[in-house]
Amino acid sequence: MAVVMGALFALISQAKDLSITVIWTDPYLRHVTAFSFKQALYSTLLSVIPAIAIAYAFSRRQFIGRALVLKLFAMTLVLPVLIAVFGLLAIYGKGGIISQWMQHFGLPAPNIYGLSGILLAHVFLNLPLSVRLLLQSLESIPIEHHQLAAHLGITGWSKFRFVAWPRLKQQLPHVVGLVFMLCFTSFAVIMSLGGGPKATTIELAIYQALRYDFDLATGAILALWQIVLCSGLVLLSHYFSQPIAIESGQNKVQPQFENGTLAKWWDGLWIGASLLLVIPPFVAVIVAGLNHEFWHLLQQAELWQAIKNSLTIASCASVIAFVFAVAIILTSRYWRLSSRLWSANTIEMLGTIILLTPGLVLSTGIFLLLRNYTDAYGAAFWVVTLVNALMALPYIIKTLSQPMLHVAQQYNQLCCSLNMSGLSRLYWVEWRLLRYPIAQAVAISFVLSLGDLGAISLFGSQDFQTLPLYLFQLMGSYQMAAASVAALILLLLSFGVFSIIEGILKPNHNAINTTTTASHKVGSTKGSSHA
């Protein structure tokens, strides 16, 4: 939190002579603000509205590969944005598959740059995420509701209206708020597909002011303006959000089939459309990466240095984020168990408030802090690592806070009765029960840092590059064959590392049974001793 406040203070000190009214008086800044809202609104509508139908279709159907498809949908949250951009260019860009087909039939090729490309990329990244979140909500409906609907003969639209929609309606404000915020603060997509001044957002304008114009005052006022807008969006999202009720009953674990012909065709249409959106870009990245430049690029020292920098930064950032997140969660957990709820909520909020401060804004503030004391570009490695760690911190807190609290609520009394604390409790209780959530948290933070282009775009140079920046520079110089290979390597690294971390720390199904058995034994022993 001190780093964030220091960065913001540095921004304010640079903007002290610049009035906020410049946002309204400058036509370009007004356009940038309006376009930021416009593209985020359109992206959210195009992502969330179809996701409702797709999630409902997945909840009613079982097919071969369903679990793999849903896992692929979940991976879009941590997918490096440049991979998505490259895959979409390979399908829809100039020289892409769609363009070649349309030119073959004498039709004009689609223009993927500008607003249309931004919307396509945002839908590709956020529609699968929306489907996953809404599907989780649908799968939490107690099976008794489905049984009652079947008993009353409620099917089709009526079942959606009376069974599914009440649950979806509770989750939608959360999903809409999340997707809108992700699109509003999007950077790599806008920088890659923006297509000039007409398609520029606030975050890209900050980057241009600092990187190209070195206009610190304009960069600072835009950064503060974005924080104000993001804070307002979060408050608005919380205002419309409802707490999701936990109902009694057994949750549904299998799709509730509707075997009517129309229902099958309807569900198949939406599932097929989602697969056509998500799968081809991944296939295109793999196919395009296996080209004549593959072995040549693997011999380039710049590639291996970029890979080394990316892995080192991601490792350091994920460890730093994990340590600080666990410290925050342990403090919050202690206060919750002591009935100090306000303090617990406050410290968790301070840990997640970084979501309101985009990575480029943090990078800007830290740059302004360091430039008066040292060579900011000389400390680029640590600045990029710190920014990536801070940006990953909220994801780890969100992933681990509830599991760690539940473990403490369930086993605190047992640990106290056994006088178990310190490393003993850490291994026998916390680690055994939390290893898989920890694996998910570390994997998410690692891959997010691995694919980040925000901080490195400000501090990167020819002597200090990460793999995403190296890929972006290859694309910018139109070395598309080499860029295809770099994109494939980044894709394999991201999915490979994510799978390896989750695989090493896979769920220990015996952990809960072991701990539960131990608790029964302790209870029996205590009962015998009292007797």
Steps between C-alpha positions, in 0.01 A plus 500: 500500500791734577637446150162579343453814710855611425444453129175697516669778700768524234229535236317769695822698549550503123142606431476778760517776237257331264126538559270203468283717275746429219315169459191692385669789321739291289307340207750214469478405868120518483510264204737262681270486803189451287666227293615319817139478619367420153727204429460366855119521479480331160752234604305425817167467319649278228671282763232462768173477303607200286669349807158464665373275221830312472524434875140378505574269207808356675293446816253284303741297285768237551735413213849363439760765572266719707738510798795586274306781333401649835860480620607682183234763572642548849852546361400815311522690830877447514566468127766751387308760303753506217432132431131578463582794272734290288250216468224739396729663243577157357126439452351844427797722415642595163624175351301299756277206418174699496651776286631249246160333473319832456748619238457170316128575465563863408386641836682775691728373776402591858696774677616369835664826603305767681179454698398177324828327586490623859148364545593166344803459727307599812218258418754222438658563842192579709214294357654168619565655842137616520380153399705339777371739767137469393528122465627475857192691610270268304670191639441626854122472457377224736392189314165515683412804287548298182302209643213730594503659154486154339215398732302811402577456131697825477738487202653724236464875543289464816771297671764754404282781633405344832800276581811631327438874467462578873849356561649664190350833600696492825829425326464733200597828675823337620580368152407825324708704743803273463488487119441875467796574726727261309402660169518856632858453625609286205844594370667235284188451283464874437870544431503210254167555322411860582571631156598859578371806689136420426525175698699604807403444863609685813761239587656509154498882511696479828754275333534732201538809719779340705678284247498719190427859613649478852210721608493412870224744590256365240592141589441572868163668455381220272615238750314671784195542277500128424524413871202726574296340223596146607406576861162627386446189289581273795260686729230485232556126458472442876181708511324282244647171624300277730643251747464152352286296735610154606202266483454167665482191288730293288680683222468371146810321376366369166336697217120503514416381149211627292464253215267695274628543144475878512685515833779279364542714189487822703764383748715355224490830312631700796760244604621470141524878464708526817735227377540678164594817686748352747670198339613626154735773634678244721533261207621787280774591748623140508488451122653839421781445750622185327659678204839534330616756759453262792854362526656829394326694778597238757863581422456870581657611827241780533219243521662301779588816691139614473378158621746512790386849598133400479542187713715682756260792532197269520666281766603795716168680457290194586708427812482862619126516432441168679695602812321833534160346423541228765608762755189705424270196510644369828446840660150524357420145613617569855285812519195320359532223756531772766176663374685808375323490165554864405876469542505174304297645213717812494832320470366273225361804319841670519652190345255492211471876440794464262241381247390864483854603407601365159853369460601782271392753763710322764794489262461871433494591869797280587692646206433853630610397850825341386612756245593750773721250683640254248493387140145369469580308185802343672265357763256380233515133605393568858240758402335262252517217756344715772221625274419146383497379862262778601268428208492128589435565871119540475463173308687305768298664777173418323612141438626419851301716743189280521680160506741618771212637708302176467801293611545716807130486588497122470830406666596783738357330808661168410840666455464681832407178680810330355717806569585492128646820358780634283655268243314197636160657434623645172587154366239270654199729464549806280720346231307175468167676457613807307762366260270510197362853559862606556597338170221684321597832657870464419428376147266790426745760634790341311323488164355850541851633556644287220266652242496859628573778253404802713798571723765369262366721219605805705836372627601258226788564262722312257710387797205398719211316339248241605344247265175701456697816417724302264189362328344847477815642341508219243138572412572873480784441253277267291719194561187289518668161449736560793215651702296184438776290655531735799121489552504119496783494756312743726183290470685178586677667793176642640295182474796279590596687816135529608445125454830405667434709811147365531624145431775507762260631762197304384219444751592256772177308538633323807578825677151572624442137592833487685425816695144391570621159621754671723228717650286193575798329664573808707136519602500133604824542695369806680178317579692204647725723708203689642335173583 
